[in-house]
Amino acid sequence: MPVIVKLDELLARQNMTLTQLAGRIDITLANLSILKTGKARAIRFGTLEALCRELKCQPGDLLSFADDDSKASK
């Protein structure tokens, strides 16, 4: 998947667990885990907004795009 979710990095920077974040943004731990592992197929803007608010970041800090060609060359 070319979209990479950098939730682990942001959680570490905030010294926050996935469980704490799930409680703060009112999302199930299971759904947040799916997002964290990169298995999510979509994200609602409301969820993205809540994540950015709690993690004090911008959407670009949370998500990045890696072209499939750039992965193959590494």
mmJSON file of the N, C-alpha and C atoms, coordinates in Angstrom:
{"data_MODEL":{"atom_site":{
"group_PDB":["ATOM","ATOM","ATOM","ATOM","ATOM","ATOM","ATOM","ATOM","ATOM","ATOM","ATOM","ATOM","ATOM","ATOM","ATOM","ATOM","ATOM","ATOM","ATOM","ATOM","ATOM","ATOM","ATOM","ATOM","ATOM","ATOM","ATOM","ATOM","ATOM","ATOM","ATOM","ATOM","ATOM","ATOM","ATOM","ATOM","ATOM","ATOM","ATOM","ATOM","ATOM","ATOM","ATOM","ATOM","ATOM","ATOM","ATOM","ATOM","ATOM","ATOM","ATOM","ATOM","ATOM","ATOM","ATOM","ATOM","ATOM","ATOM","ATOM","ATOM","ATOM","ATOM","ATOM","ATOM","ATOM","ATOM","ATOM","ATOM","ATOM","ATOM","ATOM","ATOM","ATOM","ATOM","ATOM","ATOM","ATOM","ATOM","ATOM","ATOM","ATOM","ATOM","ATOM","ATOM","ATOM","ATOM","ATOM","ATOM","ATOM","ATOM","ATOM","ATOM","ATOM","ATOM","ATOM","ATOM","ATOM","ATOM","ATOM","ATOM","ATOM","ATOM","ATOM","ATOM","ATOM","ATOM","ATOM","ATOM","ATOM","ATOM","ATOM","ATOM","ATOM","ATOM","ATOM","ATOM","ATOM","ATOM","ATOM","ATOM","ATOM","ATOM","ATOM","ATOM","ATOM","ATOM","ATOM","ATOM","ATOM","ATOM","ATOM","ATOM","ATOM","ATOM","ATOM","ATOM","ATOM","ATOM","ATOM","ATOM","ATOM","ATOM","ATOM","ATOM","ATOM","ATOM","ATOM","ATOM","ATOM","ATOM","ATOM","ATOM","ATOM","ATOM","ATOM","ATOM","ATOM","ATOM","ATOM","ATOM","ATOM","ATOM","ATOM","ATOM","ATOM","ATOM","ATOM","ATOM","ATOM","ATOM","ATOM","ATOM","ATOM","ATOM","ATOM","ATOM","ATOM","ATOM","ATOM","ATOM","ATOM","ATOM","ATOM","ATOM","ATOM","ATOM","ATOM","ATOM","ATOM","ATOM","ATOM","ATOM","ATOM","ATOM","ATOM","ATOM","ATOM","ATOM","ATOM","ATOM","ATOM","ATOM","ATOM","ATOM","ATOM","ATOM","ATOM","ATOM","ATOM","ATOM","ATOM","ATOM","ATOM","ATOM","ATOM","ATOM","ATOM","ATOM","ATOM","ATOM","ATOM","ATOM"],
"id":[1,2,3,4,5,6,7,8,9,10,11,12,13,14,15,16,17,18,19,20,21,22,23,24,25,26,27,28,29,30,31,32,33,34,35,36,37,38,39,40,41,42,43,44,45,46,47,48,49,50,51,52,53,54,55,56,57,58,59,60,61,62,63,64,65,66,67,68,69,70,71,72,73,74,75,76,77,78,79,80,81,82,83,84,85,86,87,88,89,90,91,92,93,94,95,96,97,98,99,100,101,102,103,104,105,106,107,108,109,110,111,112,113,114,115,116,117,118,119,120,121,122,123,124,125,126,127,128,129,130,131,132,133,134,135,136,137,138,139,140,141,142,143,144,145,146,147,148,149,150,151,152,153,154,155,156,157,158,159,160,161,162,163,164,165,166,167,168,169,170,171,172,173,174,175,176,177,178,179,180,181,182,183,184,185,186,187,188,189,190,191,192,193,194,195,196,197,198,199,200,201,202,203,204,205,206,207,208,209,210,211,212,213,214,215,216,217,218,219,220,221,222],
"type_symbol":["N","C","C","N","C","C","N","C","C","N","C","C","N","C","C","N","C","C","N","C","C","N","C","C","N","C","C","N","C","C","N","C","C","N","C","C","N","C","C","N","C","C","N","C","C","N","C","C","N","C","C","N","C","C","N","C","C","N","C","C","N","C","C","N","C","C","N","C","C","N","C","C","N","C","C","N","C","C","N","C","C","N","C","C","N","C","C","N","C","C","N","C","C","N","C","C","N","C","C","N","C","C","N","C","C","N","C","C","N","C","C","N","C","C","N","C","C","N","C","C","N","C","C","N","C","C","N","C","C","N","C","C","N","C","C","N","C","C","N","C","C","N","C","C","N","C","C","N","C","C","N","C","C","N","C","C","N","C","C","N","C","C","N","C","C","N","C","C","N","C","C","N","C","C","N","C","C","N","C","C","N","C","C","N","C","C","N","C","C","N","C","C","N","C","C","N","C","C","N","C","C","N","C","C","N","C","C","N","C","C","N","C","C","N","C","C","N","C","C","N","C","C"],
"label_atom_id":["N","CA","C","N","CA","C","N","CA","C","N","CA","C","N","CA","C","N","CA","C","N","CA","C","N","CA","C","N","CA","C","N","CA","C","N","CA","C","N","CA","C","N","CA","C","N","CA","C","N","CA","C","N","CA","C","N","CA","C","N","CA","C","N","CA","C","N","CA","C","N","CA","C","N","CA","C","N","CA","C","N","CA","C","N","CA","C","N","CA","C","N","CA","C","N","CA","C","N","CA","C","N","CA","C","N","CA","C","N","CA","C","N","CA","C","N","CA","C","N","CA","C","N","CA","C","N","CA","C","N","CA","C","N","CA","C","N","CA","C","N","CA","C","N","CA","C","N","CA","C","N","CA","C","N","CA","C","N","CA","C","N","CA","C","N","CA","C","N","CA","C","N","CA","C","N","CA","C","N","CA","C","N","CA","C","N","CA","C","N","CA","C","N","CA","C","N","CA","C","N","CA","C","N","CA","C","N","CA","C","N","CA","C","N","CA","C","N","CA","C","N","CA","C","N","CA","C","N","CA","C","N","CA","C","N","CA","C","N","CA","C","N","CA","C","N","CA","C","N","CA","C","N","CA","C","N","CA","C"],
"label_alt_id":[null,null,null,null,null,null,null,null,null,null,null,null,null,null,null,null,null,null,null,null,null,null,null,null,null,null,null,null,null,null,null,null,null,null,null,null,null,null,null,null,null,null,null,null,null,null,null,null,null,null,null,null,null,null,null,null,null,null,null,null,null,null,null,null,null,null,null,null,null,null,null,null,null,null,null,null,null,null,null,null,null,null,null,null,null,null,null,null,null,null,null,null,null,null,null,null,null,null,null,null,null,null,null,null,null,null,null,null,null,null,null,null,null,null,null,null,null,null,null,null,null,null,null,null,null,null,null,null,null,null,null,null,null,null,null,null,null,null,null,null,null,null,null,null,null,null,null,null,null,null,null,null,null,null,null,null,null,null,null,null,null,null,null,null,null,null,null,null,null,null,null,null,null,null,null,null,null,null,null,null,null,null,null,null,null,null,null,null,null,null,null,null,null,null,null,null,null,null,null,null,null,null,null,null,null,null,null,null,null,null,null,null,null,null,null,null,null,null,null,null,null,null],
"label_comp_id":["MET","MET","MET","PRO","PRO","PRO","VAL","VAL","VAL","ILE","ILE","ILE","VAL","VAL","VAL","LYS","LYS","LYS","LEU","LEU","LEU","ASP","ASP","ASP","GLU","GLU","GLU","LEU","LEU","LEU","LEU","LEU","LEU","ALA","ALA","ALA","ARG","ARG","ARG","GLN","GLN","GLN","ASN","ASN","ASN","MET","MET","MET","THR","THR","THR","LEU","LEU","LEU","THR","THR","THR","GLN","GLN","GLN","LEU","LEU","LEU","ALA","ALA","ALA","GLY","GLY","GLY","ARG","ARG","ARG","ILE","ILE","ILE","ASP","ASP","ASP","ILE","ILE","ILE","THR","THR","THR","LEU","LEU","LEU","ALA","ALA","ALA","ASN","ASN","ASN","LEU","LEU","LEU","SER","SER","SER","ILE","ILE","ILE","LEU","LEU","LEU","LYS","LYS","LYS","THR","THR","THR","GLY","GLY","GLY","LYS","LYS","LYS","ALA","ALA","ALA","ARG","ARG","ARG","ALA","ALA","ALA","ILE","ILE","ILE","ARG","ARG","ARG","PHE","PHE","PHE","GLY","GLY","GLY","THR","THR","THR","LEU","LEU","LEU","GLU","GLU","GLU","ALA","ALA","ALA","LEU","LEU","LEU","CYS","CYS","CYS","ARG","ARG","ARG","GLU","GLU","GLU","LEU","LEU","LEU","LYS","LYS","LYS","CYS","CYS","CYS","GLN","GLN","GLN","PRO","PRO","PRO","GLY","GLY","GLY","ASP","ASP","ASP","LEU","LEU","LEU","LEU","LEU","LEU","SER","SER","SER","PHE","PHE","PHE","ALA","ALA","ALA","ASP","ASP","ASP","ASP","ASP","ASP","ASP","ASP","ASP","SER","SER","SER","LYS","LYS","LYS","ALA","ALA","ALA","SER","SER","SER","LYS","LYS","LYS"],
"label_asym_id":["A","A","A","A","A","A","A","A","A","A","A","A","A","A","A","A","A","A","A","A","A","A","A","A","A","A","A","A","A","A","A","A","A","A","A","A","A","A","A","A","A","A","A","A","A","A","A","A","A","A","A","A","A","A","A","A","A","A","A","A","A","A","A","A","A","A","A","A","A","A","A","A","A","A","A","A","A","A","A","A","A","A","A","A","A","A","A","A","A","A","A","A","A","A","A","A","A","A","A","A","A","A","A","A","A","A","A","A","A","A","A","A","A","A","A","A","A","A","A","A","A","A","A","A","A","A","A","A","A","A","A","A","A","A","A","A","A","A","A","A","A","A","A","A","A","A","A","A","A","A","A","A","A","A","A","A","A","A","A","A","A","A","A","A","A","A","A","A","A","A","A","A","A","A","A","A","A","A","A","A","A","A","A","A","A","A","A","A","A","A","A","A","A","A","A","A","A","A","A","A","A","A","A","A","A","A","A","A","A","A","A","A","A","A","A","A","A","A","A","A","A","A"],
"label_entity_id":["1","1","1","1","1","1","1","1","1","1","1","1","1","1","1","1","1","1","1","1","1","1","1","1","1","1","1","1","1","1","1","1","1","1","1","1","1","1","1","1","1","1","1","1","1","1","1","1","1","1","1","1","1","1","1","1","1","1","1","1","1","1","1","1","1","1","1","1","1","1","1","1","1","1","1","1","1","1","1","1","1","1","1","1","1","1","1","1","1","1","1","1","1","1","1","1","1","1","1","1","1","1","1","1","1","1","1","1","1","1","1","1","1","1","1","1","1","1","1","1","1","1","1","1","1","1","1","1","1","1","1","1","1","1","1","1","1","1","1","1","1","1","1","1","1","1","1","1","1","1","1","1","1","1","1","1","1","1","1","1","1","1","1","1","1","1","1","1","1","1","1","1","1","1","1","1","1","1","1","1","1","1","1","1","1","1","1","1","1","1","1","1","1","1","1","1","1","1","1","1","1","1","1","1","1","1","1","1","1","1","1","1","1","1","1","1","1","1","1","1","1","1"],
"label_seq_id":[1,1,1,2,2,2,3,3,3,4,4,4,5,5,5,6,6,6,7,7,7,8,8,8,9,9,9,10,10,10,11,11,11,12,12,12,13,13,13,14,14,14,15,15,15,16,16,16,17,17,17,18,18,18,19,19,19,20,20,20,21,21,21,22,22,22,23,23,23,24,24,24,25,25,25,26,26,26,27,27,27,28,28,28,29,29,29,30,30,30,31,31,31,32,32,32,33,33,33,34,34,34,35,35,35,36,36,36,37,37,37,38,38,38,39,39,39,40,40,40,41,41,41,42,42,42,43,43,43,44,44,44,45,45,45,46,46,46,47,47,47,48,48,48,49,49,49,50,50,50,51,51,51,52,52,52,53,53,53,54,54,54,55,55,55,56,56,56,57,57,57,58,58,58,59,59,59,60,60,60,61,61,61,62,62,62,63,63,63,64,64,64,65,65,65,66,66,66,67,67,67,68,68,68,69,69,69,70,70,70,71,71,71,72,72,72,73,73,73,74,74,74],
"pdbx_PDB_ins_code":[null,null,null,null,null,null,null,null,null,null,null,null,null,null,null,null,null,null,null,null,null,null,null,null,null,null,null,null,null,null,null,null,null,null,null,null,null,null,null,null,null,null,null,null,null,null,null,null,null,null,null,null,null,null,null,null,null,null,null,null,null,null,null,null,null,null,null,null,null,null,null,null,null,null,null,null,null,null,null,null,null,null,null,null,null,null,null,null,null,null,null,null,null,null,null,null,null,null,null,null,null,null,null,null,null,null,null,null,null,null,null,null,null,null,null,null,null,null,null,null,null,null,null,null,null,null,null,null,null,null,null,null,null,null,null,null,null,null,null,null,null,null,null,null,null,null,null,null,null,null,null,null,null,null,null,null,null,null,null,null,null,null,null,null,null,null,null,null,null,null,null,null,null,null,null,null,null,null,null,null,null,null,null,null,null,null,null,null,null,null,null,null,null,null,null,null,null,null,null,null,null,null,null,null,null,null,null,null,null,null,null,null,null,null,null,null,null,null,null,null,null,null],
"Cartn_x":[0.855,0.0,0.898,0.679,1.554,1.342,0.204,-0.001,0.5,1.375,1.989,1.466,1.004,0.487,1.596,1.961,3.076,2.567,1.539,0.918,1.861,2.637,3.583,4.558,5.103,6.061,5.429,4.215,3.552,3.15,2.728,2.391,3.63,4.755,5.995,6.414,6.263,6.635,5.786,4.534,3.619,3.603,4.407,4.392,2.968,2.277,0.877,0.716,-0.173,-0.454,-1.622,-1.754,-2.876,-4.201,-4.222,-5.428,-5.808,-4.831,-5.108,-5.66,-5.046,-5.497,-6.909,-7.199,-8.542,-9.59,-9.296,-10.229,-10.403,-9.33,-9.383,-10.132,-10.078,-10.753,-12.033,-12.421,-13.672,-13.757,-12.756,-12.731,-12.361,-12.862,-12.55,-11.073,-10.538,-9.142,-8.913,-9.883,-9.757,-9.621,-10.458,-10.386,-9.095,-8.649,-7.399,-6.217,-6.277,-5.234,-5.181,-6.332,-6.386,-5.729,-5.98,-5.352,-3.842,-3.424,-2.006,-1.213,-1.799,-1.091,-1.133,-1.83,-1.892,-2.91,-3.784,-4.786,-6.089,-6.197,-7.412,-7.496,-8.686,-8.878,-9.338,-9.724,-10.211,-10.104,-10.169,-10.21,-11.159,-12.012,-12.94,-12.184,-12.6,-11.972,-12.145,-13.271,-13.486,-12.487,-12.174,-11.177,-9.794,-9.481,-8.192,-8.037,-9.099,-9.075,-8.836,-9.527,-9.371,-7.953,-7.412,-6.045,-5.059,-5.205,-4.293,-4.41,-5.617,-5.827,-5.145,-5.349,-4.791,-3.278,-2.785,-1.349,-0.58,-1.32,-0.707,0.166,-0.471,0.252,-0.601,-0.024,-0.716,-0.981,-1.968,-2.226,-0.986,-0.126,1.1,2.096,1.958,2.817,2.356,1.078,0.465,0.492,0.329,0.246,1.328,1.876,2.809,2.539,3.037,2.84,4.178,4.254,5.471,5.092,5.606,5.352,5.868,5.14,5.562,6.943,7.285,8.604,9.711,9.433,10.469,10.711,9.693,9.872,10.746,10.549,11.285,12.765,13.074,14.473,15.255,14.61,15.314,15.973],
"Cartn_y":[-1.179,0.0,1.238,2.147,3.316,4.371,4.362,5.324,4.698,5.409,4.904,5.701,4.995,5.616,5.597,6.773,6.895,7.114,6.362,6.511,6.106,5.05,4.605,5.716,6.393,7.471,8.604,8.971,10.076,9.695,8.456,7.998,8.012,7.556,7.546,8.964,9.884,11.278,11.89,11.46,11.981,11.126,10.052,9.101,8.643,8.216,7.824,6.412,5.645,4.307,4.364,3.324,3.227,3.223,2.564,2.507,3.891,4.666,6.029,6.89,6.789,7.58,7.187,5.906,5.44,6.042,6.078,6.662,8.16,8.842,10.299,10.749,9.948,10.37,9.582,8.753,8.009,7.137,6.297,5.324,3.988,2.906,1.61,1.298,0.565,0.156,-0.699,-1.526,-2.383,-1.54,-0.512,0.332,1.142,1.611,2.359,1.443,0.217,-0.761,-1.063,-1.16,-1.383,-0.217,0.982,2.159,2.128,1.805,1.805,0.797,-0.347,-1.392,-1.18,-0.146,0.14,-0.691,-1.369,-2.22,-1.482,-0.248,0.53,0.89,0.87,1.217,2.658,3.282,4.665,5.249,6.576,7.263,8.452,8.618,9.751,11.02,12.131,13.404,13.721,13.346,13.579,12.82,11.594,10.796,11.392,11.806,12.435,13.718,14.491,15.73,15.429,14.426,14.06,13.556,12.758,12.268,13.433,14.344,15.487,16.38,16.554,17.383,16.761,15.475,14.809,14.628,14.38,14.139,15.414,16.532,17.843,17.782,17.361,17.207,17.654,17.622,17.905,16.573,16.522,15.265,14.703,15.563,15.107,14.483,14.782,14.142,12.708,12.471,11.174,10.249,10.821,10.039,10.463,9.499,9.83,8.903,9.283,8.508,8.01,6.719,6.131,5.421,5.913,5.299,3.866,2.942,1.547,1.396,2.238,2.182,2.551,3.496,3.906,2.813,2.03,0.911,-0.166,-0.423,-1.474,-1.134,0.137,0.537,0.56,0.404,0.436,-0.86],
"Cartn_z":[0.0,0.0,0.0,-0.917,-1.013,0.077,0.763,1.848,3.141,3.815,5.04,6.231,7.241,8.461,9.503,9.997,10.943,12.376,12.729,14.038,15.165,14.969,16.009,16.391,15.383,15.641,16.445,16.061,16.747,18.168,18.357,19.708,20.599,20.07,20.848,21.221,20.281,20.539,21.656,21.769,22.788,24.053,24.077,25.201,25.506,24.46,24.574,24.014,24.626,24.114,23.139,22.357,21.422,22.189,23.333,24.161,24.671,25.116,25.582,24.455,23.286,22.146,21.741,21.729,21.37,22.3,23.579,24.541,24.364,24.024,23.873,22.631,21.569,20.337,20.081,21.032,20.969,19.708,19.539,18.456,19.085,18.523,19.127,18.941,19.882,19.811,18.565,18.221,17.034,15.764,15.613,14.42,14.378,15.517,15.566,15.236,15.683,15.39,13.888,13.257,11.807,11.083,11.545,10.946,11.163,12.37,12.726,11.903,11.641,10.9,9.389,8.947,7.525,6.772,7.501,6.857,6.565,7.014,6.773,5.292,4.758,3.359,3.208,4.308,4.279,5.679,5.753,7.042,6.9,7.864,7.85,8.236,7.636,7.976,9.456,10.041,11.465,12.32,11.917,12.632,12.457,11.231,10.962,11.773,11.842,12.634,14.108,14.638,16.052,16.332,15.427,15.594,15.613,14.668,14.598,15.829,16.317,17.504,18.719,18.934,20.115,20.02,18.819,18.648,18.328,18.255,17.979,16.722,15.63,14.379,13.203,12.047,10.8,10.093,9.183,8.472,7.781,7.262,6.613,7.572,8.864,9.865,10.119,9.92,10.198,8.987,7.804,6.571,5.596,4.889,3.812,2.643,1.49,0.286,-0.22,-0.463,-1.018,-2.309,-3.399,-4.695,-4.672,-5.277,-5.307,-5.931,-6.9,-7.536,-6.555,-5.647,-4.695,-3.658,-3.336,-2.402,-3.016,-4.299,-4.974,-5.098,-5.173,-5.354,-4.056,-2.919,-1.627,-1.312],
"occupancy":[1.0,1.0,1.0,1.0,1.0,1.0,1.0,1.0,1.0,1.0,1.0,1.0,1.0,1.0,1.0,1.0,1.0,1.0,1.0,1.0,1.0,1.0,1.0,1.0,1.0,1.0,1.0,1.0,1.0,1.0,1.0,1.0,1.0,1.0,1.0,1.0,1.0,1.0,1.0,1.0,1.0,1.0,1.0,1.0,1.0,1.0,1.0,1.0,1.0,1.0,1.0,1.0,1.0,1.0,1.0,1.0,1.0,1.0,1.0,1.0,1.0,1.0,1.0,1.0,1.0,1.0,1.0,1.0,1.0,1.0,1.0,1.0,1.0,1.0,1.0,1.0,1.0,1.0,1.0,1.0,1.0,1.0,1.0,1.0,1.0,1.0,1.0,1.0,1.0,1.0,1.0,1.0,1.0,1.0,1.0,1.0,1.0,1.0,1.0,1.0,1.0,1.0,1.0,1.0,1.0,1.0,1.0,1.0,1.0,1.0,1.0,1.0,1.0,1.0,1.0,1.0,1.0,1.0,1.0,1.0,1.0,1.0,1.0,1.0,1.0,1.0,1.0,1.0,1.0,1.0,1.0,1.0,1.0,1.0,1.0,1.0,1.0,1.0,1.0,1.0,1.0,1.0,1.0,1.0,1.0,1.0,1.0,1.0,1.0,1.0,1.0,1.0,1.0,1.0,1.0,1.0,1.0,1.0,1.0,1.0,1.0,1.0,1.0,1.0,1.0,1.0,1.0,1.0,1.0,1.0,1.0,1.0,1.0,1.0,1.0,1.0,1.0,1.0,1.0,1.0,1.0,1.0,1.0,1.0,1.0,1.0,1.0,1.0,1.0,1.0,1.0,1.0,1.0,1.0,1.0,1.0,1.0,1.0,1.0,1.0,1.0,1.0,1.0,1.0,1.0,1.0,1.0,1.0,1.0,1.0,1.0,1.0,1.0,1.0,1.0,1.0,1.0,1.0,1.0,1.0,1.0,1.0],
"B_iso_or_equiv":[0.0,0.0,0.0,0.0,0.0,0.0,0.0,0.0,0.0,0.0,0.0,0.0,0.0,0.0,0.0,0.0,0.0,0.0,0.0,0.0,0.0,0.0,0.0,0.0,0.0,0.0,0.0,0.0,0.0,0.0,0.0,0.0,0.0,0.0,0.0,0.0,0.0,0.0,0.0,0.0,0.0,0.0,0.0,0.0,0.0,0.0,0.0,0.0,0.0,0.0,0.0,0.0,0.0,0.0,0.0,0.0,0.0,0.0,0.0,0.0,0.0,0.0,0.0,0.0,0.0,0.0,0.0,0.0,0.0,0.0,0.0,0.0,0.0,0.0,0.0,0.0,0.0,0.0,0.0,0.0,0.0,0.0,0.0,0.0,0.0,0.0,0.0,0.0,0.0,0.0,0.0,0.0,0.0,0.0,0.0,0.0,0.0,0.0,0.0,0.0,0.0,0.0,0.0,0.0,0.0,0.0,0.0,0.0,0.0,0.0,0.0,0.0,0.0,0.0,0.0,0.0,0.0,0.0,0.0,0.0,0.0,0.0,0.0,0.0,0.0,0.0,0.0,0.0,0.0,0.0,0.0,0.0,0.0,0.0,0.0,0.0,0.0,0.0,0.0,0.0,0.0,0.0,0.0,0.0,0.0,0.0,0.0,0.0,0.0,0.0,0.0,0.0,0.0,0.0,0.0,0.0,0.0,0.0,0.0,0.0,0.0,0.0,0.0,0.0,0.0,0.0,0.0,0.0,0.0,0.0,0.0,0.0,0.0,0.0,0.0,0.0,0.0,0.0,0.0,0.0,0.0,0.0,0.0,0.0,0.0,0.0,0.0,0.0,0.0,0.0,0.0,0.0,0.0,0.0,0.0,0.0,0.0,0.0,0.0,0.0,0.0,0.0,0.0,0.0,0.0,0.0,0.0,0.0,0.0,0.0,0.0,0.0,0.0,0.0,0.0,0.0,0.0,0.0,0.0,0.0,0.0,0.0],
"pdbx_formal_charge":[null,null,null,null,null,null,null,null,null,null,null,null,null,null,null,null,null,null,null,null,null,null,null,null,null,null,null,null,null,null,null,null,null,null,null,null,null,null,null,null,null,null,null,null,null,null,null,null,null,null,null,null,null,null,null,null,null,null,null,null,null,null,null,null,null,null,null,null,null,null,null,null,null,null,null,null,null,null,null,null,null,null,null,null,null,null,null,null,null,null,null,null,null,null,null,null,null,null,null,null,null,null,null,null,null,null,null,null,null,null,null,null,null,null,null,null,null,null,null,null,null,null,null,null,null,null,null,null,null,null,null,null,null,null,null,null,null,null,null,null,null,null,null,null,null,null,null,null,null,null,null,null,null,null,null,null,null,null,null,null,null,null,null,null,null,null,null,null,null,null,null,null,null,null,null,null,null,null,null,null,null,null,null,null,null,null,null,null,null,null,null,null,null,null,null,null,null,null,null,null,null,null,null,null,null,null,null,null,null,null,null,null,null,null,null,null,null,null,null,null,null,null],
"auth_seq_id":[1,1,1,2,2,2,3,3,3,4,4,4,5,5,5,6,6,6,7,7,7,8,8,8,9,9,9,10,10,10,11,11,11,12,12,12,13,13,13,14,14,14,15,15,15,16,16,16,17,17,17,18,18,18,19,19,19,20,20,20,21,21,21,22,22,22,23,23,23,24,24,24,25,25,25,26,26,26,27,27,27,28,28,28,29,29,29,30,30,30,31,31,31,32,32,32,33,33,33,34,34,34,35,35,35,36,36,36,37,37,37,38,38,38,39,39,39,40,40,40,41,41,41,42,42,42,43,43,43,44,44,44,45,45,45,46,46,46,47,47,47,48,48,48,49,49,49,50,50,50,51,51,51,52,52,52,53,53,53,54,54,54,55,55,55,56,56,56,57,57,57,58,58,58,59,59,59,60,60,60,61,61,61,62,62,62,63,63,63,64,64,64,65,65,65,66,66,66,67,67,67,68,68,68,69,69,69,70,70,70,71,71,71,72,72,72,73,73,73,74,74,74],
"auth_comp_id":["MET","MET","MET","PRO","PRO","PRO","VAL","VAL","VAL","ILE","ILE","ILE","VAL","VAL","VAL","LYS","LYS","LYS","LEU","LEU","LEU","ASP","ASP","ASP","GLU","GLU","GLU","LEU","LEU","LEU","LEU","LEU","LEU","ALA","ALA","ALA","ARG","ARG","ARG","GLN","GLN","GLN","ASN","ASN","ASN","MET","MET","MET","THR","THR","THR","LEU","LEU","LEU","THR","THR","THR","GLN","GLN","GLN","LEU","LEU","LEU","ALA","ALA","ALA","GLY","GLY","GLY","ARG","ARG","ARG","ILE","ILE","ILE","ASP","ASP","ASP","ILE","ILE","ILE","THR","THR","THR","LEU","LEU","LEU","ALA","ALA","ALA","ASN","ASN","ASN","LEU","LEU","LEU","SER","SER","SER","ILE","ILE","ILE","LEU","LEU","LEU","LYS","LYS","LYS","THR","THR","THR","GLY","GLY","GLY","LYS","LYS","LYS","ALA","ALA","ALA","ARG","ARG","ARG","ALA","ALA","ALA","ILE","ILE","ILE","ARG","ARG","ARG","PHE","PHE","PHE","GLY","GLY","GLY","THR","THR","THR","LEU","LEU","LEU","GLU","GLU","GLU","ALA","ALA","ALA","LEU","LEU","LEU","CYS","CYS","CYS","ARG","ARG","ARG","GLU","GLU","GLU","LEU","LEU","LEU","LYS","LYS","LYS","CYS","CYS","CYS","GLN","GLN","GLN","PRO","PRO","PRO","GLY","GLY","GLY","ASP","ASP","ASP","LEU","LEU","LEU","LEU","LEU","LEU","SER","SER","SER","PHE","PHE","PHE","ALA","ALA","ALA","ASP","ASP","ASP","ASP","ASP","ASP","ASP","ASP","ASP","SER","SER","SER","LYS","LYS","LYS","ALA","ALA","ALA","SER","SER","SER","LYS","LYS","LYS"],
"auth_asym_id":["A","A","A","A","A","A","A","A","A","A","A","A","A","A","A","A","A","A","A","A","A","A","A","A","A","A","A","A","A","A","A","A","A","A","A","A","A","A","A","A","A","A","A","A","A","A","A","A","A","A","A","A","A","A","A","A","A","A","A","A","A","A","A","A","A","A","A","A","A","A","A","A","A","A","A","A","A","A","A","A","A","A","A","A","A","A","A","A","A","A","A","A","A","A","A","A","A","A","A","A","A","A","A","A","A","A","A","A","A","A","A","A","A","A","A","A","A","A","A","A","A","A","A","A","A","A","A","A","A","A","A","A","A","A","A","A","A","A","A","A","A","A","A","A","A","A","A","A","A","A","A","A","A","A","A","A","A","A","A","A","A","A","A","A","A","A","A","A","A","A","A","A","A","A","A","A","A","A","A","A","A","A","A","A","A","A","A","A","A","A","A","A","A","A","A","A","A","A","A","A","A","A","A","A","A","A","A","A","A","A","A","A","A","A","A","A","A","A","A","A","A","A"],
"auth_atom_id":["N","CA","C","N","CA","C","N","CA","C","N","CA","C","N","CA","C","N","CA","C","N","CA","C","N","CA","C","N","CA","C","N","CA","C","N","CA","C","N","CA","C","N","CA","C","N","CA","C","N","CA","C","N","CA","C","N","CA","C","N","CA","C","N","CA","C","N","CA","C","N","CA","C","N","CA","C","N","CA","C","N","CA","C","N","CA","C","N","CA","C","N","CA","C","N","CA","C","N","CA","C","N","CA","C","N","CA","C","N","CA","C","N","CA","C","N","CA","C","N","CA","C","N","CA","C","N","CA","C","N","CA","C","N","CA","C","N","CA","C","N","CA","C","N","CA","C","N","CA","C","N","CA","C","N","CA","C","N","CA","C","N","CA","C","N","CA","C","N","CA","C","N","CA","C","N","CA","C","N","CA","C","N","CA","C","N","CA","C","N","CA","C","N","CA","C","N","CA","C","N","CA","C","N","CA","C","N","CA","C","N","CA","C","N","CA","C","N","CA","C","N","CA","C","N","CA","C","N","CA","C","N","CA","C","N","CA","C","N","CA","C","N","CA","C","N","CA","C","N","CA","C","N","CA","C","N","CA","C"],
"pdbx_PDB_model_num":[1,1,1,1,1,1,1,1,1,1,1,1,1,1,1,1,1,1,1,1,1,1,1,1,1,1,1,1,1,1,1,1,1,1,1,1,1,1,1,1,1,1,1,1,1,1,1,1,1,1,1,1,1,1,1,1,1,1,1,1,1,1,1,1,1,1,1,1,1,1,1,1,1,1,1,1,1,1,1,1,1,1,1,1,1,1,1,1,1,1,1,1,1,1,1,1,1,1,1,1,1,1,1,1,1,1,1,1,1,1,1,1,1,1,1,1,1,1,1,1,1,1,1,1,1,1,1,1,1,1,1,1,1,1,1,1,1,1,1,1,1,1,1,1,1,1,1,1,1,1,1,1,1,1,1,1,1,1,1,1,1,1,1,1,1,1,1,1,1,1,1,1,1,1,1,1,1,1,1,1,1,1,1,1,1,1,1,1,1,1,1,1,1,1,1,1,1,1,1,1,1,1,1,1,1,1,1,1,1,1,1,1,1,1,1,1,1,1,1,1,1,1]
}}}
